[in-house]
Structures are given as structure tokens and as C-alpha cells.
Amino acid sequence: MKNKLVVNATALMVSTYLLIVLGSTVRVTDSGTGCPGWPLCYGQIGPVDRPHALIEQSHRYLATIVTVFAFTTLWQAAKFGKKHLAFKLSAASLAVVLFQIVLGAVTVFTKNAPWTVAAHLVTAMVFLGLVTATWIVSIHKDATLYKLPLRIKIFSNLALFFTFIMMFSGSLIVNGGAEKACDWWPICHSGPPFHLLLLHYIHRSIGVLTGASLIAMAISTWKHYGYSDWWNKYALGVFAAITLAALAGALSAITKAEEALADTHLALASLTWLMVVAFYTRLNLLVPDTSEP
């Protein structure tokens, strides 16, 4: 039977990712104001007969499920002691998701004020990062923190930083109303307003820096670890996710932010962030070799 901590941490990570994807659907379909009240939608517990309200209400119910998994993961991690990395990460995850719930309520009451929507997405990315790190640590419970070689440490930190900033700059495009401002990729053919086009160019430039930092991290890690199985799996996942995210972003720009493509773009970008955090966490863990009897 699988360890309960691994099961709970996996359920938490998967449900969190799905919550972010559903949150993207809420945003691209303009369903954020589908429920004028909070926490219930039009005072109802069950589904309502309005599409936007149903999408927003489903997002809230999934958030409740995520919160439950955050509690159960912390409960299981506590069995390993409060000094264990899994407990510290899961405790931080629970604190962040509780803050996110409050921020979600503020977003509803302020009728999707741009700053609250941006803060909501950034907090979601922080939460996804924490639960992903918790998942990796739950799998390698006997691992200890590893002092990385300086070159790998620098490039892995840069990769983590630029990936997060890429997510943040993408949220500025959505919340700044710039989604349809650029009609091509990589160069915009549209005219003014210039500040909306600037958001696209900043986001795409950060995307280039993210890709470069990931390549640098891959090269430095390959030189250190060689063709180890775990490294190959994570590296393949990261590059597949960011390549697909870039492709979806390009198609979204060309189609002027068609809803399905815009939603897919954020889903793949979030998957890239998840994979980078997983890679980063695994890099920093020294896992005992259990292959010898």
C-alpha cells in the first residue's frame, strides 16, 4: 500500500493544478463576476442555471476540495515530525491556501479589480510551487538537503525565478486587457496603444530568458549528473511543457486570444512552472542509494 503522505500530496498537487486551469477558464470566459455573492452563488449550494455562475461556483467547490487535501497532507506530514521538510512545506501550503480563500472573497467583492485578480493568480502560482515541492519531498522522505555545485545552483535559481516572472508577466497581460492587443507572433502587427503592446514584448522577452536559463541549467546539470534516469525524465518534462506553452501562446496571439487557446496557454504555462519546481526541488535533495542490498 502506498504511503498516505504520498497519496495526499499527489492528490493535493493534481487538484491544485486543475483548480488553476479552471481558474483560467473563469477568467477567459469572463465568469469571475458570475456569482455576485460569496461563498454561495445566488444563495444556492447546488448548480445554478446560468453558465458563468456555474463555472465560478465549480471553481469554488474545487477550491474547497483543495483545502481539504491541504489539511490532510499536513496531518500526514506531521507524523514525520515538525522539523521534517515535508511538514514545513505542507504547513506553508495550508497557510497560503487559506490566504488565497480570503483573497478570492476580496476579488468577488471588488468585482474583479485588476490588482486582486493579479494577486490571486500570483498566489496560486506560489501555492502550486509549494504543493509540488511537498509532493517531491513526500516521495523522497529519507532525502536530505543537498548543497548544489555553484554553477548548477546559479542556473537553477535563475530558471526558477524567470519561470515565475514569466507567469506574473502573463497575468499582467490578462489583467491589463492586453490579450487582443497583439495580433501576431513574435512581432506584433497592431498599432497603438503602445503600453498594451509593451506588455506582450516584456512577456515574450522574459519567455526567452526563461528558455535560456532552462537550457543553461540543463547543460550544467548534465555535466554533473550525466545521463541519470531521474534527470532525463524531469528535463524532458520541462522542455516539453515550455515548448507547448510557447506554441499555444503564439497561436493565442494569432487568433486574438481565442478562449480555448488562451486557456490552453495558461494550463501549459502552469504545467511548466510545476515541472520546473519539481526539477528544482529534486536537484536540492540528496536521495540515499537503496539499490545496494
RASULSUL-V302934 format. One record per backbone hydrogen bond with DSSP energy under -0.5 kcal/mol. CO is the residue of the C=O (numbers start at 1). NH is the residue of the N-H. E is the energy in kcal/mol with one decimal. If there is no record, write none. Layout:
co:nh:e
CO:NH:E
CO:NH:E
This chain:
co:nh:e
3:7:-2.1
4:8:-2.7
5:9:-2.9
6:10:-2.5
7:11:-2.3
8:12:-2.4
9:13:-2.3
10:14:-2.6
11:15:-2.3
12:16:-2.0
13:17:-2.3
14:18:-2.3
15:19:-2.0
16:20:-2.1
17:21:-2.2
18:22:-2.6
19:23:-2.3
20:24:-1.9
21:25:-1.8
22:26:-2.2
23:27:-1.8
24:28:-2.9
25:29:-1.7
26:31:-3.1
26:32:-0.6
27:30:-1.3
31:34:-2.1
34:36:-0.6
40:42:-0.7
41:44:-1.9
44:41:-1.3
50:54:-2.6
51:55:-2.2
52:56:-2.2
53:57:-2.8
54:58:-2.3
55:59:-1.8
56:60:-1.6
57:61:-2.1
58:62:-2.3
59:63:-1.8
60:64:-1.6
61:65:-1.8
62:66:-2.4
63:67:-2.1
64:68:-2.0
65:69:-2.2
66:70:-2.1
67:71:-1.9
68:72:-2.4
69:73:-2.4
70:74:-1.8
71:75:-2.2
72:76:-2.1
73:77:-2.5
74:78:-1.9
76:79:-0.9
77:80:-1.8
78:81:-1.6
81:84:-1.2
84:87:-0.5
84:88:-1.9
85:89:-2.4
86:90:-2.3
87:91:-2.5
88:92:-2.0
89:93:-2.2
90:94:-2.2
91:95:-2.0
92:96:-2.2
93:97:-2.5
94:98:-2.0
95:99:-1.8
96:100:-2.4
97:101:-1.8
98:102:-1.6
99:103:-2.5
100:104:-2.4
101:105:-1.8
102:106:-2.2
103:107:-2.3
104:108:-1.8
105:109:-2.5
106:110:-2.0
107:112:-3.1
108:111:-1.5
113:116:-0.8
113:117:-2.0
114:118:-2.4
115:119:-2.2
116:120:-2.2
117:121:-2.0
118:122:-2.4
119:123:-2.4
120:124:-1.7
121:125:-2.0
122:126:-2.2
123:127:-2.6
124:128:-2.6
125:129:-2.2
126:130:-2.2
127:131:-2.5
128:132:-1.9
129:133:-2.2
130:134:-2.3
131:135:-2.0
132:136:-2.2
133:137:-2.4
134:138:-2.4
135:139:-1.5
136:140:-1.7
138:141:-0.6
140:143:-1.7
144:286:-3.7
146:148:-1.0
149:153:-2.6
150:154:-2.5
151:155:-2.2
152:156:-2.7
153:157:-2.1
154:158:-2.1
155:159:-2.3
156:160:-2.3
157:161:-2.5
158:162:-3.0
159:163:-1.9
160:164:-1.8
161:165:-2.5
162:166:-2.4
163:167:-1.8
164:168:-2.3
165:169:-3.0
166:170:-1.8
167:171:-1.6
168:172:-1.6
169:173:-1.3
170:174:-1.7
171:175:-2.9
172:176:-1.8
173:178:-2.5
173:179:-0.5
174:177:-1.2
178:181:-1.4
178:182:-0.6
181:183:-0.5
193:196:-0.7
193:197:-1.2
194:198:-2.6
195:199:-1.2
196:200:-1.1
197:201:-2.2
198:202:-2.6
199:203:-2.3
200:204:-2.6
201:205:-2.3
202:206:-2.4
203:207:-1.8
204:208:-1.7
205:209:-2.1
206:210:-2.5
207:211:-2.4
208:212:-2.5
209:213:-2.4
210:214:-2.2
211:215:-2.1
212:216:-2.4
213:217:-2.4
214:218:-2.4
215:219:-2.6
216:220:-2.4
217:221:-2.4
218:222:-2.6
219:223:-2.1
220:224:-1.1
221:225:-3.3
222:226:-2.3
226:228:-0.7
228:232:-2.0
229:233:-2.0
230:234:-2.0
231:235:-2.7
232:236:-2.3
233:237:-2.0
234:238:-2.5
235:239:-2.4
236:240:-2.1
237:241:-2.2
238:242:-2.4
239:243:-1.7
240:244:-2.1
241:245:-2.3
242:246:-2.2
243:247:-2.1
244:248:-2.6
245:249:-2.3
246:250:-2.3
247:251:-2.4
248:252:-2.3
249:253:-2.0
250:254:-2.3
251:255:-2.2
252:257:-3.9
253:256:-1.4
258:262:-2.8
259:263:-2.5
260:264:-2.2
261:265:-2.6
262:266:-1.7
263:267:-2.1
264:268:-2.5
265:269:-2.3
266:270:-2.7
267:271:-1.7
268:272:-2.1
269:273:-2.2
270:274:-2.4
271:275:-2.5
272:276:-2.6
273:277:-2.4
274:278:-2.3
275:279:-2.6
276:280:-3.0
277:281:-2.8
278:282:-2.4
279:283:-2.3
280:284:-1.3
282:285:-1.4
284:146:-2.8
285:287:-0.9
286:144:-1.7
288:290:-0.8
